Amino acid sequence: MSRTTSISALTTLLLVIFIMTENSVLNAQNISRKEKKIVQKVKQNNSEAIKFLETVVNVNSGTMNPEGVKATGDLFAKEFEQIGFKSEWIDMPEEMNRAGHLFASIEGDKGKRLLLIGHLDTVFEEDSEFQKFEPINDSIAKGPGANDMKGGDVIILYALKALREANLLDDAQIIVAFTGDEESTGKPISISRKPLIDAAKRSDIALGFENSTGFDNATVARRGSSGWKVNVTGKRAHSSGIFGDGTGAGANFELARILHQFYTEVKGEDLLTFNPGIMLGGTTLEVDEQKSRGTVFGKDNVVAQTAFAMGGLRFISEEQKENARNKMREIVADNLPQTSAEISFIDSYPAMRPTDENFELLKVLDQISRDLGQPAVEAFDPAKRGAADVSFVAEYVACLDGLGTMGGGGHTPSETVNLKTIESLTKRTALLIYRLINQKR
């Protein structure tokens, strides 16, 4: 569930230039002998990694296709087991209509304890016209979930594979968590995200592999997301009586007032946004919230009896969320004549705040990138990123996200992944993992 970044022709050219020169720069940088071995293993396995990406992309794993999500998890589980990880599939209750999650782990007590986060599902269901991996040229391929985020999952796998082949994973604790419902999180969240949170409580650091915003950025903060609904009731009457004491303003004017005051009185705080995604109003209405659609009946000579709006709220902290909600409640309660209104909120993703610990992780990644001859890495603007699973664990561990593949067109049949960048991004990930598991706790 992530904002993807289109790669312009100029950016692609620059990437090609630095990738071509990366190895020549590498020897002049602060890379140890063991790290050079890791880098070489990643290079040797890169063609295999791209082939495996094609394999998993060609398995439909839309969130509402539990069998496909599980099949994708099985493919990854087999690969993790081959490099010495213990894999476990955690089913979700049947009534949640979600496949479950894949966890793979090794146990040890050396260095920082890592949680590596990905997801198996995509937004492309079984009836989507977009089903297959398709190379466009030697650099770019199309595919459902190729960038969001099976590409990131592959980076995790092949970074760990390189470390295992270099015999550098001994006595480390690493948990890999691939959720099966990131694109449409199963409810209640207390059940669907319990395994992820439990893993975070046994870890020191979480690294998220949602699609990258570029070699020069990583994510130290993500806004949380919440849903809200407003239901308004007015007095049904002939329109000739509107504004009179007996009829009042009607439901539509009341809803308009509420939304206008949201805009004028709640809007303004940095990184706080809210959006009314659907509105209905008239004499009668029916709403199918699961499908985000509805029907309404009304006439121009009848005062609206009912109105409805549903939208989203984005925030950078729990405090900001609660302050916004309180303002919205006050506005909703101050009704026009002969109307009443109620607002309710639905929690979805918490915020991942930009903590000092997150920035320390960014410094480690930045140094690795420079050591590899890659660009300096800076914090990405959280206003430009959507919510993600890493946010659920941000309360418990230091976090860094946006470490996955590069591409564009996410959540559309034009989704692409840049194949030429996978090797370099996997090298960076492998060294990041290596340095962290060798840091003192």
KEVORO-828142 format. One record per residue (C-alpha): residue in one letter; x, z, y. Coordinates in pm, 1 decimal. Each point is the difference from the previous one (the first is absolute). Layout:
# residues N
  resn         x         z         y
     A         X         Z         Y
...
END
This chain:
# residues 441
  resn         x         z         y
     M       0.0       0.0       0.0
     S     266.1    -103.2     242.7
     R      59.4    -222.0     299.4
     T     226.3    -287.7    -105.9
     T     241.2    -182.6     222.8
     S      20.5    -378.5      18.3
     I     353.7    -132.0      -9.2
     S      65.3    -260.4     266.3
     A     232.2    -294.8     -52.4
     L     259.6     162.3     227.3
     T     -20.3     333.7    -181.6
     T      33.7    -175.5    -335.4
     L     309.0    -182.7     124.0
     L     157.0     325.7     115.4
     L     -76.5     161.6    -335.4
     V     162.6    -286.4    -186.7
     I     309.8      26.1     218.2
     F      51.3     371.1     -57.7
     I     -83.2     -22.3    -372.2
     M     261.5    -273.2     -38.5
     T     259.9     216.4     175.0
     E    -103.2     331.1    -155.2
     N     254.0      -0.9    -281.5
     S     289.0     -89.7     229.1
     V     -94.0     284.9     235.4
     L     -51.3     241.8    -288.8
     N     368.6      43.7     -88.1
     A      79.9     103.6     354.5
     Q    -268.0     267.6       6.7
     N     -15.1     357.4    -121.8
     I    -115.2     -78.9    -355.4
     S     149.7     198.0    -287.5
     R     117.6    -150.1    -326.7
     K    -308.9     132.9    -179.9
     E    -226.1    -142.1     267.7
     K     163.9    -340.1     -29.7
     K     -83.8      13.0    -369.6
     I    -365.5      72.7      85.4
     V      -8.5    -291.9     241.3
     Q     144.5    -231.3    -265.3
     K    -261.3     109.5    -255.1
     V    -280.9     -74.7     245.5
     K     144.8    -345.3      59.9
     Q      26.6     -70.7    -373.5
     N    -362.9     100.8     -58.3
     N    -158.6    -172.1     300.3
     S    -122.6    -311.7    -179.1
     E    -155.0     220.6    -267.3
     A    -166.8     210.8     269.0
     I    -163.0    -303.9     159.8
     K    -117.5    -122.0    -340.6
     F    -152.7     341.2     -73.2
     L    -172.1      -5.5     339.2
     E    -161.0    -330.3     -99.0
     T    -112.9     154.9    -329.6
     V    -172.2     299.5     156.7
     V    -154.2    -200.2     285.5
     N    -163.2    -228.1    -256.2
     V    -191.7     296.9    -144.5
     N    -310.4      60.5     209.8
     S      -4.2     362.9     108.3
     G    -271.9      18.7     259.5
     T     -93.1     362.7      59.5
     M    -338.3     -48.7    -163.6
     N     155.5    -160.9    -308.4
     P     116.2     311.4    -189.8
     E     112.5    -198.9    -304.1
     G     224.8    -219.0     213.5
     V     146.6     295.2     186.3
     K      76.9     171.7    -330.8
     A     153.1    -319.9    -141.0
     T     228.0     -24.4     302.6
     G      95.5     363.4     -46.1
     D      82.1     -64.9    -364.5
     L     245.1    -274.5      98.3
     F     181.6     234.3     237.0
     A     -12.5     290.8    -246.2
     K     182.6    -204.8    -261.7
     E     274.5     -86.7     247.6
     F      42.0     358.6     118.1
     E      22.1     123.8    -357.8
     Q     278.2    -249.5     -67.9
     I     213.7     164.9     268.1
     G     -58.9     349.7    -130.8
     F    -304.4     111.8     194.3
     K    -291.6     178.4    -162.7
     S    -327.4    -172.1      93.8
     E    -349.4     146.1      18.4
     W    -334.9    -159.2      78.3
     I    -240.1     237.3     176.3
     D    -364.3    -105.2     -37.3
     M    -259.0      67.3     267.1
     P    -352.4     125.6     -85.5
     E    -224.0    -284.9    -114.4
     E    -250.0      54.7     280.6
     M     269.3     -74.5     259.8
     N      30.5    -358.9    -129.0
     R     376.3       0.6      53.5
     A     267.1     -80.7    -256.5
     G     240.5     288.0      53.3
     H     368.4      27.8      86.4
     L     338.0     -68.5    -160.0
     F     265.9     269.4      26.2
     A     355.5     -41.3    -129.7
     S     267.9     263.9      27.1
     I     340.5     133.9     -91.1
     E      88.5     368.6      21.0
     G     311.8     164.1     140.7
     D     122.9     246.9     257.8
     K     258.5    -200.1     194.8
     G     -45.2     -78.7     367.6
     K    -325.4     -76.1     176.7
     R    -311.4     -34.3    -216.3
     L    -162.2    -335.9      74.8
     L    -356.9    -130.4     -13.6
     L     -21.2    -381.1      17.3
     I    -347.1    -126.8      87.7
     G    -163.4    -335.3     -69.4
     H    -339.9    -130.9    -105.3
     L    -119.5    -234.0    -271.6
     D    -329.3    -120.9     146.5
     T     -68.0    -282.6     244.9
     V    -295.1    -101.0     217.0
     F     -53.1    -314.7    -210.8
     E    -266.3      58.1    -264.1
     E     -73.0    -203.7    -312.2
     D    -232.8    -235.5     189.1
     S     258.3     -78.3     268.2
     E     118.6    -359.0      30.6
     F     354.1     136.1      48.6
     Q     140.6      90.7    -340.2
     K     347.1    -145.1     -65.3
     F     360.5      20.1     112.8
     E      98.0    -329.8     157.9
     P     346.7     -84.1     140.4
     I     -27.6    -189.5     327.7
     N     372.0     -65.0      35.4
     D     324.7     169.2    -102.7
     S     -67.4     285.8     241.7
     I    -374.2      61.8      10.4
     A    -265.7      51.8    -268.4
     K    -372.5      60.3      25.0
     G    -176.3     247.9    -222.1
     P    -271.9     266.7      -3.5
     G     177.3     327.3      64.8
     A     343.5    -162.3      -7.8
     N      89.1     179.4     322.2
     D    -264.0     277.6       5.5
     M     136.6     138.3    -209.0
     K     119.0    -119.7    -336.4
     G     316.3    -116.7     173.8
     G      70.9     357.9     107.8
     D     -64.9     122.3    -354.4
     V     254.4    -250.6    -129.7
     I     257.9     120.4     253.8
     I     -44.2     355.5    -131.3
     L      38.2    -111.0    -361.2
     Y     306.3    -216.3      53.3
     A     175.1     246.9     227.3
     L     -35.2     261.2    -274.3
     K     103.2    -253.5    -262.5
     A     323.6     -68.1     190.2
     L      71.8     371.9      26.7
     R     -65.9      51.2    -370.5
     E     223.8    -292.0     -99.0
     A     272.7     147.8     221.4
     N     -46.9     338.0    -179.0
     L     -83.2     174.7     326.3
     L    -339.3     158.4     -69.3
     D     118.3     286.1    -221.2
     D    -148.0     341.3      83.1
     A    -216.0    -132.6     286.7
     Q    -368.4      79.3      44.6
     I    -194.8    -309.1      95.9
     I    -376.2     -49.1     -24.7
     V    -147.9    -346.8      40.4
     A    -369.3       4.1      92.5
     F    -196.0    -326.6      -7.5
     T    -361.9      68.7      95.6
     G    -276.9    -226.7    -122.6
     D    -238.1      28.2     294.9
     E     196.4      -7.9     325.1
     E    -202.9    -285.7     142.8
     S    -326.8     188.2     -57.8
     T      72.3     362.4     -74.6
     G    -213.8     166.5    -263.7
     K    -220.9     283.7     116.3
     P      28.9     291.4       6.6
     I     354.5     -16.7     129.6
     S      58.2     349.9    -136.3
     I      -5.3    -161.0    -346.2
     S     141.0    -347.4      62.5
     R     305.6     124.3     190.8
     K      62.7     327.0    -184.5
     P     270.3    -147.4    -229.9
     L     183.6    -145.1     300.6
     I     -15.0     325.1     195.5
     D     107.3     200.7    -305.1
     A     303.1    -228.5     -34.2
     A      84.2      48.9     367.9
     K      -2.4     376.7     -44.1
     R     278.9     -42.6    -257.9
     S     201.6    -231.9     227.6
     D     209.4      15.1     316.4
     I     -39.9    -355.5     129.9
     A    -260.8    -274.3     -32.5
     L      89.0    -366.2      47.8
     G    -287.2    -246.4      40.7
     F      35.4    -366.8     -84.4
     E    -289.3    -154.6     185.0
     N     102.8    -338.9     135.6
     S     282.2       0.8     249.2
     T     -24.3     -76.8     369.6
     G     349.2    -148.0      -8.2
     F     361.8      87.8     -71.5
     D      25.5     174.4     335.6
     N    -297.8     237.8     -34.1
     A    -127.7     276.1    -225.5
     T    -306.5     220.8      24.6
     V      43.5     365.2      98.7
     A    -365.1      49.8      98.1
     R    -339.0    -138.7     -96.0
     R    -335.0      67.7     155.5
     G    -267.9     159.6    -210.9
     S    -344.5    -150.6     -42.1
     S    -348.7     146.9      -5.5
     G    -347.4    -148.8     -14.5
     W    -291.1      98.6     222.5
     K    -374.6     -70.4       1.7
     V    -260.5      47.5     271.0
     N    -371.7      10.7     -82.1
     V    -243.1     -12.0     293.0
     T    -375.9      57.4       7.8
     G    -231.7     -95.5     285.5
     K    -374.3      -3.0      55.7
     R    -173.6    -315.4    -121.1
     A    -237.0    -127.3     267.3
     H    -110.1    -303.8     196.0
     S     282.6    -118.5     220.8
     S    -212.2      28.4     311.0
     G      41.5     375.5     -20.7
     I     379.1       7.3     -26.4
     F     170.7     246.6     237.2
     G    -325.9     191.8      41.8
     D     -23.5     366.5     -88.1
     G    -201.2     -70.7    -315.2
     T     224.6    -276.2    -137.2
     G     348.1      65.9     128.0
     A     297.8    -232.5     -35.4
     G     -26.4    -120.8    -359.5
     A     264.5       1.0    -271.7
     N     187.6    -309.0     116.1
     F      66.8     130.2     350.1
     E     110.7     331.4    -148.4
     L     244.5    -171.3    -233.5
     A     128.4    -211.5     288.8
     R      51.3     315.2     207.3
     I     191.0     169.2    -279.5
     L     235.8    -292.3     -58.5
     H      56.2     -49.2     373.0
     Q      94.6     364.7      41.5
     F     229.1     -17.8    -301.0
     Y     175.0    -284.7     181.6
     T      20.9     172.7     337.9
     E      55.2     363.5    -103.2
     V     179.5       0.0    -335.7
     K     224.8    -303.5      41.4
     G     339.1      42.3     159.9
     E     227.8     222.2    -208.5
     D     314.6    -163.9    -132.1
     L     -45.5    -128.6    -357.2
     L    -369.6      99.7      -9.3
     T    -239.3    -287.5     -63.8
     F    -354.7     -34.2    -132.5
     N    -211.7    -301.3     -77.0
     P    -374.9     -47.2     -62.1
     G      16.1    -252.1    -281.0
     I    -375.6     -35.5     -60.3
     M    -309.2      62.1     216.9
     L    -370.7     -29.7     -80.2
     G    -308.3      96.5     200.4
     G    -372.0     -69.5       0.9
     T    -331.5     113.7    -139.0
     T     133.1      39.0    -354.9
     L     335.1     -57.1    -161.1
     E     174.4      17.9    -336.1
     V     374.2      51.7     -42.7
     D     215.5     -70.0    -306.6
     E     312.3     192.7      93.5
     Q     186.6     -93.6    -317.1
     K     -22.3    -368.5      90.4
     S      20.5      56.4     377.1
     R    -320.3    -188.4      69.0
     G    -357.5      67.3     104.9
     T    -334.9    -144.4     105.6
     V    -213.1      86.6     301.5
     F    -353.5     -72.9     119.0
     G    -115.4      31.0     358.4
     K    -199.9    -167.1     275.4
     D      63.7     -49.6     367.9
     N    -320.0     183.2      88.5
     V      66.4     306.4    -217.4
     V     234.0     282.9      97.8
     A     269.0      41.0    -264.5
     Q     -63.3     290.2    -234.1
     T     334.3       8.9    -178.2
     A     359.3    -107.8      55.3
     F     322.9      28.6    -195.3
     A     370.4     -53.2      58.6
     M     295.3      40.1    -235.6
     G     365.8     -25.1      81.5
     G     353.3     127.2     -42.1
     L     227.6     245.5     178.7
     R     381.6     -17.6       4.3
     F     220.0     293.6     100.0
     I     360.7     121.9     -13.0
     S     -69.1     368.5     -77.7
     E    -271.8     225.6    -134.6
     E     -21.0     165.1     341.5
     Q     -63.9    -332.4     169.5
     K    -262.8     -86.7    -261.2
     E    -188.6     325.7      44.1
     N      11.5     -20.0     380.2
     A    -145.8    -350.3     -11.7
     R    -269.4     104.6    -245.2
     N    -103.3     291.3     219.6
     K     -33.7    -225.4     303.8
     M    -207.3    -245.7    -203.4
     R    -227.5     280.3    -122.6
     E     -60.9     117.2     357.1
     I     -89.8    -349.6     113.0
     V    -237.8     -55.8    -291.8
     A    -179.9     329.7      68.3
     D     -79.6     -78.6     366.3
     N    -303.6    -220.5     -70.6
     L    -211.0    -223.9     219.3
     P    -371.2      92.4      30.7
     Q    -202.9      -5.8    -322.2
     T     303.1     -82.7    -215.2
     S     222.4     188.2    -240.2
     A     330.7     -91.1    -164.9
     E     237.0     126.4    -265.8
     I     361.3     -86.4     -74.2
     S     187.4      53.4    -324.8
     F     362.1     -57.5     -96.2
     I     166.9    -107.3    -322.2
     D     366.0      79.9     -59.3
     S     212.2    -277.2    -147.1
     Y     374.4       6.0      71.5
     P     182.0     283.7     178.2
     A     261.6     -78.1     261.6
     M     371.8     -20.4     -71.2
     R     154.4     164.7     305.9
     P     339.1    -109.9     137.9
     T     193.8     312.8    -102.4
     D     367.6      77.2      56.1
     E      51.1     -17.6    -376.3
     N    -141.7    -352.2      -8.0
     F     238.3    -109.0     273.6
     E     290.2     148.9    -195.7
     L     -96.5    -222.9    -292.0
     L     -10.5    -294.5     236.6
     K     359.6      77.2     102.3
     V     108.4     -14.7    -364.7
     L    -171.1    -336.4     -47.6
     D     143.1    -131.5     325.7
     Q     354.1      89.0    -107.3
     I     -47.4    -165.6    -338.4
     S    -134.0    -312.9     166.1
     R     303.6     -16.6     229.6
     D     234.0      67.5    -293.3
     L    -153.0    -297.6    -178.8
     G      45.4    -223.2     301.8
     Q    -372.2       2.3      64.4
     P    -164.5      72.8     338.2
     A     -41.1     345.1     150.8
     V    -331.3     161.2     -96.2
     E    -233.7     155.6     255.7
     A    -336.2     174.5     -22.5
     F    -300.3    -232.2      -8.1
     D    -292.2      52.9     235.9
     P    -261.7     201.7    -196.5
     A    -279.4    -164.1     200.1
     K      79.0    -323.9    -182.7
     R     -21.7     135.6    -354.5
     G    -302.4      79.3    -210.8
     A     -51.8     301.5    -220.8
     A     180.2      36.4    -333.1
     D      46.0     235.2    -294.6
     V     315.5     152.6     145.7
     S    -222.0     173.8     256.3
     F    -151.6     220.8    -270.8
     V     338.4     160.2     -69.7
     A     136.5      17.6     356.5
     E    -108.9     364.3      26.6
     Y     232.1      97.5    -283.6
     V     315.6    -214.4      22.9
     A     212.3    -207.1     235.2
     C    -122.0    -360.5      -7.6
     L     114.9    -353.7      70.5
     D    -215.1    -306.7     -60.2
     G      -3.7    -375.5      51.0
     L     284.0     -54.6    -248.9
     G    -167.4    -280.3    -193.9
     T      20.0    -377.5      16.1
     M     -38.3    -222.1     302.3
     G    -271.3    -262.1      40.6
     G    -322.7     -76.3     179.3
     G    -371.0     -68.8     -27.4
     G     -83.6     328.6    -169.7
     H    -355.4      45.7    -133.4
     T     -65.9    -374.4      35.2
     P      35.5    -298.2    -235.5
     S     306.6     -89.9     207.7
     E     198.8     307.1    -106.2
     T     367.7     -83.0     -41.9
     V     320.2     174.8    -101.4
     N     349.6     -93.7     115.4
     L     199.5     -35.8    -321.1
     K     334.4     -34.8     175.0
     T     -17.4     355.3     135.4
     I     -78.6     180.3    -326.8
     E     361.8      31.5    -110.9
     S     118.2     145.3     329.9
     L    -291.4     242.1      23.9
     T      56.4     113.6    -358.7
     K     368.8      63.4      72.7
     R     -94.9     213.3     296.5
     T    -254.5     194.9    -206.2
     A     241.7      56.6    -286.5
     L     264.3     141.5     231.8
     L    -258.4     213.1     179.1
     I    -108.0     153.4    -330.8
     Y     362.2      47.6    -107.2
     R     104.6     179.0     317.2
     L    -307.9     222.1       2.5
     I      35.2     112.7    -361.4
     N     357.2      96.0      84.2
     Q     -92.0     203.7     307.0
     K     -12.8     377.0     -25.3
     R    -346.0     152.1      -8.9
END
